[in-house]
Amino acid sequence: MTSYHGGAFFDAIGNEFDSLDQIDEVISADVLDAWFPPSPQVSRILGQLLDWAMRTSPPTGSEGLTNRIAETRGVGKRSVLPGAGSSNLIFQAFREWLSAESRILLLEPTYGEYAHVAENVVGCRVDRLTLSPDDGFRVDTARLLEPLSRGYDLAAIVNPNNPTGRHIPRRDLIDVLSRVSPRTLVWIDETYVDYVDAGESLEQFAATSENVIVSKSMSKVYALSGLRVGYLCGPPGLIDPLRRLTPPWAVSLPGQIAAVTALQDAEYYRRRYDETHCLREQLRESLLALADFRIVPGVANYLLCQLPADGPTARTFISCCRSEKLFLRDASATASSLDNRWFRIAVKDGDTNRRMVDIISHYTRKPY
Ligand SMILES: Cc1ncc(COP(=O)(O)O)c(C=O)c1O
């Protein structure tokens, strides 16, 4: 059993990559990969070195990448553990820290992998703090503190949350974390935080804490999803044992080169995040002009939307869009708290957003 993920667009491209000519036809708005390319420095260096990078064993423990992350984020090297994407690190850490007797707390809705690993891989109990569409799925930190004080073994907080796109400001979250018992591990997933501001990250706080671990994917904000790079940042007492469980060469050489180079081009990425905010607002306005969607005010590269009450279900709507090669995510399929009219759409470049809105307009004009 695996968790439900996007990526259905590979049905159109072929899992053996036999219809790669379809890449420009298919719109993969069911996954949250960056709409922009990696930094030009990354593309240049990998373009020059690809043959060598493919045939050469990488630094065994991603030592240079660890140094670069530590320096860029202002934390000690022993606080940083790179891995082949943050998914890999979630599996590695949760299987080490949790057992069938553990109890964990999640937000609902949130990224489905956490419930999957806890319930289906580790086999432990999951409690959920259900967020409400009525206040746009905002996480009220006072409400969060209450269950957090009930002695959970671990709580995972995705911030900004996926699929809602809502963000808890750093200072509010630090206020909550400072009151949590050190016996509860708190996992903060910051896959999308750079879209808000790199300064909103809790990496430095986690590195000097007893019980806080920040999970950073380099997929979505550095446009490196295909290369599989991520890392954990936390106190050495939690990171060191995980490092011992990390196989050699965990991150590929192209992945290590790309990540080290991307971390040095913060200015390029910052411009891309600024553009993302404009593109997201344009997409939001265009969708609202089509129908009475309820759209959550997200801060990252995606929008959580609810179809009008008298409209089609998300399932029907998504399958109609799919017939025109637009792939969207059925949010209700992964979150029991969402009714059957919620879908999530990734923000793309301006032309692709216009194509998406055009396709969507075919299925939102009344009568549905
Ligand atoms: C919130 C969140 N965390 C983690 C991941 C996994 O990212 P990766 O394994 O590419 O680092 C994703 C991917 O969609 C995500 O949305």
The ligand as an SDF file (V2000), in Angstrom:
LIG
                    3D

 16 16  0  0  0  0  0  0  0  0999 V2000
    4.4570   18.9470    2.3240 C   0  0  0  0  0  0  0  0  0  0  0  0
    5.3690   18.0430    1.5680 C   0  0  0  0  0  0  0  0  0  0  0  0
    6.3800   17.4450    2.2110 N   0  0  0  0  0  0  0  0  0  0  0  0
    7.2380   16.6180    1.5840 C   0  0  0  0  0  0  0  0  0  0  0  0
    7.0850   16.3630    0.2330 C   0  0  0  0  0  0  0  0  0  0  0  0
    8.0420   15.4170   -0.4310 C   0  0  0  0  0  0  0  0  0  0  0  0
    8.9870   16.1220   -1.1390 O   0  0  0  0  0  0  0  0  0  0  0  0
   10.3420   15.4750   -1.6740 P   0  0  0  0  0  0  0  0  0  0  0  0
   10.3420   14.0290   -1.3140 O   0  0  0  0  0  0  0  0  0  0  0  0
   10.3340   15.7020   -3.1400 O   0  0  0  0  0  0  0  0  0  0  0  0
   11.4450   16.2100   -0.9880 O   0  0  0  0  0  0  0  0  0  0  0  0
    6.0480   16.9610   -0.4760 C   0  0  0  0  0  0  0  0  0  0  0  0
    5.8230   16.6570   -1.8980 C   0  0  0  0  0  0  0  0  0  0  0  0
    4.8430   16.9880   -2.5010 O   0  0  0  0  0  0  0  0  0  0  0  0
    5.1670   17.8290    0.2040 C   0  0  0  0  0  0  0  0  0  0  0  0
    4.1510   18.4470   -0.4160 O   0  0  0  0  0  0  0  0  0  0  0  0
  1  2  1  0
  2  3  1  0
  2 15  2  0
  3  4  2  0
  4  5  1  0
  5  6  1  0
  5 12  2  0
  6  7  1  0
  7  8  1  0
  8  9  2  0
  8 10  1  0
  8 11  1  0
 12 13  1  0
 12 15  1  0
 13 14  2  0
 15 16  1  0
M  END
$$$$
